[in-house]
Amino acid sequence: MNKAWINWLLFIALSFIWGSSFMLMKEGLKTLNPYQVAGVRMFFAGAVLLPFVKRSFASIDKSKLLYILLSGLLGSFIPAILFCMAETKIDSALAGMLNALTPLFVILVGVIFLKMGIGRTKMLGVLIGFAGMVLVLSPNMRVNAEDLWYAALVLLATLLYGVNVNMVNRKLHQTASTEIASISFAFFMLPALLMLWLTDFFKHDFGTTAFAYAFGSAAVLGMLGTATATILFYILMKRAGVLFSSMVTYGIPFVAVFWGLIAGENIGLIQIAGLLVILTGVYFVNRNKKGSVKEP
């Protein structure tokens, strides 16, 4: 039975994990370069799921293998690099705001290339959610001309997310979430190691506190922000549908507010109003459950 409270629980968990990922990326970038943070992230994402690979590979439909690997490439490996590159120049808040374009790209890719139908209510919900995201982050937005290129990297990552969500929903809806994540991430462990070697990662002084903190942040990012969160996301997508699952990107401001309160930052009325607008958008997108795909 498709219980709504389970969908919301997954939504909140993913919002917290992915909302915290921006902070972990920033911490990793204090000592490591973008390729190294992404490499450590992807390696540990694969390592934590290695125990599931043998059983997953034995049980999957081998005709789906290419789509599984493509999902890992478009939905995790390339975006991991793009986000790390972007955060060397732009604020985490700006990256979080641009990340909210994912639901719009899900719609655009689905409508343009897959002839996906979408009702006015869902479209309105996505637009309302994005407006709320802008409200939440607008007081902290600072961008100049030289940073536009780095902002464009985030846009490219969200476009890839949109392609991946549609592909998984169309081609892998009968493939278990653990199978998709374990096989794809295990495959990209070797490319991740190669990227680390080519960027002189192993020449770092592993004994320093700064390195240990940056390495730990990137490793946790891989184990939680990539491996665990990807499985949870695929489960949510199969339970609640493509659009509602992509609206997880709108939950990130809640986490930003949480970390801001912990750090003693002031949360203004604009941010509170934005969060209420985001909830309204999520509600509209989630009103119609028709067409949702359930977890096998």
BELRA-V615963 format. One line per field, one symbol per residue. ss: DSSP state (A for helix, B for strand, O for the rest). psi: psi as a letter, one per 40 degrees, with the letter a starting at -180 (. if undefined). burial: b if it has 9 or more other C-alpha atoms within 8 Angstrom, else e. A space follows every 50 residues. Layout:
ss = ???
psi = ???
burial = ???
This chain:
ss = OOOAAAAAAAAAAAAAAAAAAAAAAAAAOOOOOAAAAAAAAAAAAAAAOA AAAAAAAAAOOAAAAAAAAAAAAAAAAAAAAAAAAAOOOOOAAAAAAAAO OAAAAAAAAAAAAAOOOOOAAAAAAAAAAAAAAAAAAAAAOOOOAAAAAA AAAAAAAAAAAAAAAAAAAAAOOOOOAAAAAAAAAAAAAAAAAAAAAAOO AAAOOOOOAAAAAAAAAAAAAAAAAAAAAAAAAAAAAAAAOAAAAAAAAA AAAAAAAAAAAAOOOOOOAAAAAAAAAAAAAAAAAAOOOOOOOOOO
psi = hghddddddddddddddddeddddddddeddiiddddddddddddddeed eeddddddeihdeeddddddddddedddddddddddeediidddddddde eddddddddddddefhihidddddddddddddddddeddehhiideeddd dddddddddddddddddddddfeehidddddddddddeddddddddddef deeiheeidddddddddddddddddccddddddddddddeiddddeedde edddddddddddeeihhidddddddddddddddddedheheihih.
burial = eeeeeebeebbbebbbbbbbbbbbbbbbbebbebbbbbbbbbbbbbbbbb ebbeebbeebeeebbebbbbbbbbbbbbbbbbbbbbbeebbbbbbbbbbb bbbbbbbebbbeeeeeeeeeebbbbbbbbbbbbbbbbeeebeeeeebbeb bebbbbbbbbbbbbbbbbbeebbebbbbbbbbbbbbbbbeebbebbbeee beeeeeeeeebbbbbbbbbbbbbbbbbbbbbbbbbbbbbbbbbbbbbbbb bbbbbbbeebbeeeeebeeebbbbbbbbbbbbbbbbeeeeebbebe
